[in-house]
Amino acid sequence: MAVKIRLKKTGAKNNPCFRIVVADARAQRDGRVIENLGFYDPKHEDEKLDLVRAEYWISQGAQPNPTVKDIIKRAKKLGSQETTKPAVAE
């Protein structure tokens, strides 16, 4: 079974929010999941990730998609489970 770490879309129309989940590669985007690892909210620049579980699933052969890979990289850089994206200068 091919396992992926990817985003599951939640939230209202024009107000996206995503959950970081482990799912079978054949499952639909918003379908059945194996485990929830955290969330990612691009509008409020907020994210939370269970880094220990993410590393476990990667060691078991799960493939993170590019966006999740970046979130994992930021979490490792900050060294904590809760991360917040830096504010964008306007």
Stockholm file with secondary structure:
# STOCKHOLM 1.0

chainA/1-90         MAVKIRLKKTGAKNNPCFRIVVADARAQRDGRVIENLGFYDPKHEDEKLDLVRAEYWISQGAQPNPTVKDIIKRAKKLGSQETTKPAVAE
#=GR chainA/1-90 SS CCEEEEEEEEEETTEEEEEEEEEETTSCTTSCCSEEEEEEETTTTEEEECHHHHHHHHHTTCEECHHHHHHHHHHHHHTSSEEECCCCCC
#=GC SS_cons        CCEEEEEEEEEETTEEEEEEEEEETTSCTTSCCSEEEEEEETTTTEEEECHHHHHHHHHTTCEECHHHHHHHHHHHHHTSSEEECCCCCC
//
